[in-house]
Amino acid sequence: MFPILLLSALLQTQTPQVPSLQVVGNKINITINGKVESVNADEDPSVEKAVSHIAFRRNDRWAVWDNRGLTIRDGKNAKSTKLGDIAVSPRAFPHEQIVKNLDLFKAKKRSKDADSLSGSVRLGTKCYFMPRWTSKEGETWLEALVLVDLSETNPKPKFIGTFKGFSSSYKPIDDKLFVVKDQLSVVTSQGETWGLSTYDDNQSSFEFSPHGSSLVSYFRGGYFLEKTSYGTYIVGQIELSTGLRKNLFETRSKVVEMNDGSNLAVLRSKENTIIKNLKTGGQVTHSPNAYVSPYKNFVLIWTKTTRTSAWLYEPVRWTAVATAAN
C-alpha cells in the first residue's frame, strides 16, 4: 500500500489546483496552487501608483531623478539641478522664442525649471534622461534629451538636444523613452501627426517617421490610442522598427483605459464596462463600476455596491475560473 499512497500524494502535488476566490471585508483573497494573496477591494487599480524616483549607479557614482530634479553624485560630492538653463538655450530655441519664454516666466505662466521626467534609459555607462517642462495649464512646451556619463569623474549633465514633437507623457515620472534599432526613441506628436522620433548618436541627429494622426497615447507593447475627427477612438498596434501598423477596433466609449505592457483595453460607459483582450479580440462585459486588474495569467474583476462580487478570468476565452461574493 505504501507505494500506491506515495504515488497518490505525488500526483496530488503535481496536479495544479483550481484557483479560488474569497471576499472578506475589503479584501479579495486569491488562492492559486495553495498560495494565498490578497487584493484591496477599495483601491482602484486603474489609478497607477506614482514612481518616486529613477536612479542609475556605477560604483560610487549616481544619477538620480526625483523631486529635486536631476541629482548627480560622485562619492561625497553631489549636486542637484532642474536644468533651467536649457529653457533659455539657443540650442533649444531661436532667439525670438527665448524672449517670449522670458516674458512667460515673468508672468508666471511657465517655469524655467523642468518639473517632470518623460523617460530615461541607461546604455552602458551613459544615462539618458528626458526632462519635461509644462505650462500653467499643464501642457508640455519643452522636452529635452540630457546625458550623464557615469564613467566620467564628477560627471555633469550634457544637453544633447530635443526630439521632434512631444511625447504623450503626463506622469511626474514617466517611461516613454526606449531603444529601437540601437537608437534612442520616443513616440511623439507634431501637430496632428504622430510617429517615431529618434536620436542617432553616431550622426548626432534627430529624425522623425510619421505613423498616424491625432494620437492620444502610446503604450509599451506597441499599442496606441487615436481619436478620430468624428469623435470615436481607434485602438491599434504598431511595429515601430518597421512602421507596420494594424487597427484593432474602433469605439465610441469616451473612456478607454490602457497600460504599458498590458494587452487589455477597458472601455467604460454609463451602461457597462467592456474588457477586451487585444491579442485575441475576445471580450467580457460587466457593470459600469467594475474594477479590472491583471493578476498573474488571469484577470481579476470585481464590483462594489452593497456587497463585493469578484470574478477571476482566464482571458483567452474569458472563462470564469473562480467567483466569490460577501
C-alpha positions as CSV (number, residue, x, y, z in Angstrom):
1,M,0.0,0.0,0.0
2,F,2.8,2.4,0.7
3,P,3.9,2.8,-3.0
4,I,0.3,3.4,-4.0
5,L,-0.1,6.1,-1.3
6,L,3.2,7.6,-2.3
7,L,2.1,7.8,-5.9
8,S,-1.2,9.3,-5.0
9,A,0.4,12.0,-2.9
10,L,2.9,12.7,-5.7
11,L,0.1,13.1,-8.2
12,Q,-1.7,15.5,-5.9
13,T,1.3,17.7,-5.5
14,Q,1.9,17.8,-9.3
15,T,-1.7,18.5,-10.3
16,P,-2.4,22.2,-10.4
17,Q,-5.3,23.2,-8.1
18,V,-8.3,25.1,-9.4
19,P,-7.9,28.8,-8.3
20,S,-10.4,30.1,-5.8
21,L,-11.6,33.5,-4.5
22,Q,-12.9,34.6,-1.1
23,V,-14.1,38.1,-0.2
24,V,-13.5,39.0,3.4
25,G,-14.3,42.6,4.4
26,N,-12.4,44.8,1.9
27,K,-10.0,42.1,0.9
28,I,-10.2,39.7,-2.0
29,N,-8.2,36.5,-1.2
30,I,-6.9,34.7,-4.3
31,T,-5.7,31.1,-3.9
32,I,-3.6,29.6,-6.7
33,N,-1.8,26.3,-6.2
34,G,-2.2,26.6,-2.5
35,K,-0.7,30.1,-2.3
36,V,-3.0,32.9,-0.9
37,E,-2.5,36.5,-1.9
38,S,-4.9,39.4,-1.1
39,V,-6.1,42.4,-3.1
40,N,-7.6,45.5,-1.5
41,A,-11.1,45.9,-3.0
42,D,-11.2,49.6,-2.0
43,E,-8.2,50.5,-4.3
44,D,-9.0,51.4,-7.9
45,P,-6.3,49.5,-9.9
46,S,-6.7,52.0,-12.8
47,V,-5.0,54.6,-10.7
48,E,-1.4,53.9,-11.1
49,K,0.9,54.3,-8.2
50,A,3.4,57.2,-8.6
51,V,7.1,56.5,-9.0
52,S,9.1,58.5,-6.5
53,H,12.5,58.4,-8.3
54,I,14.7,56.9,-11.0
55,A,18.3,56.0,-10.2
56,F,21.3,54.7,-12.1
57,R,24.5,53.8,-10.4
58,R,28.1,52.9,-11.3
59,N,30.3,52.2,-8.2
60,D,30.2,55.4,-6.1
61,R,28.6,57.5,-8.9
62,W,24.8,58.1,-9.1
63,A,22.4,59.8,-11.5
64,V,19.0,60.2,-9.8
65,W,15.8,62.0,-10.9
66,D,13.3,62.8,-8.1
67,N,11.5,65.9,-6.7
68,R,14.9,67.7,-6.5
69,G,15.3,67.3,-10.3
70,L,18.4,65.7,-11.6
71,T,21.0,64.8,-8.8
72,I,24.5,63.6,-9.7
73,R,26.7,62.2,-7.0
74,D,30.3,61.1,-7.2
75,G,31.3,59.9,-3.8
76,K,30.6,62.6,-1.3
77,N,30.1,65.3,-4.0
78,A,26.5,65.8,-5.0
79,K,24.7,68.5,-7.0
80,S,21.0,68.8,-7.9
81,T,19.6,70.8,-10.9
82,K,16.3,71.3,-12.5
83,L,18.1,72.2,-15.8
84,G,16.7,75.7,-16.1
85,D,19.5,76.7,-18.5
86,I,18.0,74.5,-21.2
87,A,14.8,76.6,-21.2
88,V,16.8,79.6,-22.5
89,S,19.4,77.8,-24.5
90,P,19.9,78.9,-28.2
91,R,20.3,75.2,-28.9
92,A,16.7,74.6,-27.8
93,F,15.0,77.7,-29.1
94,P,15.6,80.5,-31.6
95,H,16.2,84.0,-30.1
96,E,12.6,85.2,-30.6
97,Q,11.2,82.2,-28.7
98,I,13.7,82.7,-25.9
99,V,12.5,86.3,-25.5
100,K,8.9,85.0,-25.4
101,N,9.9,82.4,-22.8
102,L,11.4,85.1,-20.5
103,D,8.2,87.1,-20.7
104,L,6.2,83.9,-19.8
105,F,8.5,83.2,-16.9
106,K,8.0,86.7,-15.7
107,A,4.2,86.4,-16.0
108,K,4.4,83.0,-14.1
109,K,2.7,81.2,-17.0
110,R,5.8,79.0,-17.4
111,S,8.7,78.0,-15.2
112,K,12.3,77.9,-16.2
113,D,12.8,74.7,-14.3
114,A,11.9,71.2,-15.5
115,D,9.0,69.8,-13.4
116,S,8.7,66.2,-14.7
117,L,10.5,63.3,-16.4
118,S,9.1,61.8,-19.6
119,G,11.6,58.9,-19.6
120,S,15.0,57.5,-19.0
121,V,17.4,54.9,-20.5
122,R,20.8,53.6,-19.5
123,L,23.2,52.3,-22.2
124,G,26.4,51.1,-20.6
125,T,27.8,54.0,-18.5
126,K,25.6,56.5,-20.4
127,C,22.4,57.5,-18.6
128,Y,19.9,59.4,-20.7
129,F,17.1,61.5,-19.1
130,M,14.2,63.2,-20.9
131,P,13.1,66.1,-18.5
132,R,9.8,67.8,-19.3
133,W,8.6,71.4,-18.9
134,T,4.8,72.0,-18.6
135,S,2.9,75.2,-18.7
136,K,0.5,76.6,-16.0
137,E,-2.3,74.9,-18.0
138,G,-0.5,71.5,-17.8
139,E,0.7,71.4,-21.5
140,T,4.1,70.3,-22.5
141,W,6.2,73.1,-24.0
142,L,9.7,71.6,-23.8
143,E,11.2,68.1,-23.6
144,A,15.0,67.7,-23.8
145,L,17.4,64.8,-24.0
146,V,20.1,65.0,-21.3
147,L,23.1,62.7,-20.9
148,V,25.0,61.8,-17.8
149,D,28.1,59.6,-18.4
150,L,28.9,57.7,-15.2
151,S,32.4,56.8,-16.5
152,E,33.5,60.4,-16.0
153,T,34.9,61.9,-12.8
154,N,32.4,64.3,-11.3
155,P,30.0,63.8,-14.2
156,K,27.8,66.7,-15.3
157,P,24.6,66.8,-17.3
158,K,25.0,67.4,-21.0
159,F,22.2,68.8,-23.1
160,I,22.0,66.7,-26.3
161,G,19.0,68.4,-28.0
162,T,15.3,68.0,-28.4
163,F,13.3,65.3,-30.2
164,K,10.9,66.3,-32.9
165,G,7.5,66.8,-31.3
166,F,6.4,66.0,-27.8
167,S,5.6,62.7,-26.1
168,S,2.2,61.8,-24.6
169,S,3.8,61.7,-21.1
170,Y,1.8,63.1,-18.3
171,K,3.0,61.5,-15.1
172,P,5.6,63.2,-12.9
173,I,8.0,60.4,-13.7
174,D,7.1,58.6,-16.9
175,D,8.7,55.8,-19.0
176,K,8.3,56.9,-22.7
177,L,12.0,56.7,-23.7
178,F,13.3,53.4,-25.2
179,V,15.6,52.0,-27.8
180,V,14.7,51.0,-31.4
181,K,17.4,49.7,-33.7
182,D,20.1,50.9,-31.3
183,Q,18.7,54.4,-31.4
184,L,17.1,56.3,-28.5
185,S,13.5,56.7,-29.4
186,V,10.2,58.1,-28.3
187,V,6.7,58.3,-29.8
188,T,5.9,62.0,-30.3
189,S,3.3,64.2,-31.9
190,Q,4.0,67.1,-34.2
191,G,0.7,69.0,-34.5
192,E,-1.9,66.3,-35.7
193,T,0.8,63.9,-36.9
194,W,2.4,61.3,-34.6
195,G,5.3,58.9,-35.2
196,L,8.7,57.7,-34.0
197,S,11.2,60.3,-33.1
198,T,14.8,59.0,-32.9
199,Y,18.3,60.2,-31.9
200,D,21.3,58.8,-33.8
201,D,24.3,59.1,-31.5
202,N,26.7,58.4,-34.4
203,Q,25.3,61.2,-36.5
204,S,24.3,63.5,-33.6
205,S,20.9,63.9,-35.4
206,F,17.2,63.7,-34.6
207,E,14.8,62.2,-37.1
208,F,11.0,61.7,-37.2
209,S,9.0,59.0,-39.0
210,P,5.2,59.6,-39.2
211,H,2.8,56.8,-38.4
212,G,-0.6,58.3,-37.8
213,S,-2.7,61.2,-36.7
214,S,-4.4,62.6,-33.5
215,L,-2.5,60.4,-31.0
216,V,-4.0,60.2,-27.5
217,S,-1.3,57.9,-26.1
218,Y,1.2,55.2,-27.0
219,F,1.8,52.3,-24.7
220,R,4.7,49.8,-24.3
221,G,4.0,46.7,-26.3
222,G,3.2,48.7,-29.4
223,Y,-0.4,49.6,-28.7
224,F,-1.7,53.1,-29.4
225,L,-4.9,55.1,-29.0
226,E,-6.0,57.6,-31.6
227,K,-9.0,60.0,-31.7
228,T,-10.9,60.3,-35.0
229,S,-12.2,63.6,-36.5
230,Y,-15.8,62.3,-35.8
231,G,-15.4,61.7,-32.1
232,T,-14.6,57.9,-31.9
233,Y,-11.3,56.3,-30.8
234,I,-9.2,53.8,-32.6
235,V,-7.1,51.2,-30.7
236,G,-4.3,49.7,-32.8
237,Q,-0.8,48.1,-32.6
238,I,2.4,49.2,-34.4
239,E,5.7,47.6,-35.0
240,L,8.0,50.6,-34.5
241,S,11.0,49.1,-36.2
242,T,9.2,48.6,-39.5
243,G,6.3,51.1,-39.2
244,L,3.8,48.3,-39.9
245,R,0.5,49.2,-38.1
246,K,-2.8,47.5,-37.6
247,N,-6.1,49.0,-36.4
248,L,-7.6,46.6,-33.9
249,F,-11.0,48.2,-33.2
250,E,-12.9,51.4,-33.1
251,T,-15.1,52.5,-30.2
252,R,-17.4,55.3,-29.2
253,S,-16.6,54.8,-25.5
254,K,-15.4,58.1,-24.0
255,V,-13.1,56.4,-21.5
256,V,-10.5,53.9,-22.8
257,E,-8.1,52.6,-20.2
258,M,-4.8,51.0,-21.3
259,N,-1.4,50.5,-19.6
260,D,2.2,50.0,-20.6
261,G,3.0,46.3,-21.1
262,S,-0.6,45.1,-20.9
263,N,-2.7,43.6,-23.7
264,L,-6.0,44.7,-22.1
265,A,-8.2,47.6,-23.0
266,V,-11.0,48.7,-20.6
267,L,-13.9,50.6,-22.3
268,R,-16.2,52.4,-19.9
269,S,-19.6,53.9,-20.5
270,K,-22.7,54.7,-18.4
271,E,-24.2,51.3,-19.4
272,N,-21.3,48.9,-18.8
273,T,-17.6,48.1,-18.7
274,I,-16.1,46.1,-21.5
275,I,-12.7,44.4,-21.1
276,K,-11.0,43.4,-24.3
277,N,-8.1,41.1,-24.9
278,L,-6.1,42.9,-27.6
279,K,-4.3,39.8,-28.7
280,T,-7.4,37.6,-29.2
281,G,-10.1,40.2,-29.7
282,G,-12.3,38.4,-27.1
283,Q,-14.1,40.4,-24.5
284,V,-16.3,40.2,-21.4
285,T,-18.9,42.7,-20.2
286,H,-19.5,43.9,-16.6
287,S,-21.3,46.7,-14.8
288,P,-20.2,50.3,-15.2
289,N,-18.5,50.3,-11.7
290,A,-16.3,47.3,-12.4
291,Y,-12.6,47.3,-11.2
292,V,-10.2,45.5,-13.5
293,S,-6.7,44.2,-12.6
294,P,-4.4,41.7,-14.4
295,Y,-3.3,39.0,-12.0
296,K,-0.6,36.6,-13.0
297,N,-2.0,34.7,-16.0
298,F,-5.6,35.8,-15.1
299,V,-7.7,38.9,-14.9
300,L,-9.4,39.8,-11.7
301,I,-12.7,41.8,-11.9
302,W,-14.8,43.0,-9.0
303,T,-17.7,45.3,-8.3
304,K,-18.6,47.2,-5.1
305,T,-22.2,48.2,-4.4
306,T,-24.0,46.9,-1.3
307,R,-21.5,44.0,-1.4
308,T,-18.4,43.0,-3.3
309,S,-18.6,40.4,-6.0
310,A,-15.4,39.1,-7.7
311,W,-14.5,37.0,-10.7
312,L,-11.2,35.5,-11.8
313,Y,-11.0,35.0,-15.6
314,E,-8.7,33.1,-17.9
315,P,-8.5,35.9,-20.6
316,V,-8.0,33.9,-23.8
317,R,-11.6,32.6,-23.8
318,W,-12.8,34.7,-20.9
319,T,-13.7,31.7,-18.8
320,A,-14.5,32.5,-15.2
321,V,-12.3,30.0,-13.2
322,A,-13.5,31.3,-9.8
323,T,-16.1,33.6,-8.4
324,A,-16.9,34.9,-4.9
325,A,-19.1,37.5,-3.1
326,N,-19.5,38.6,0.5
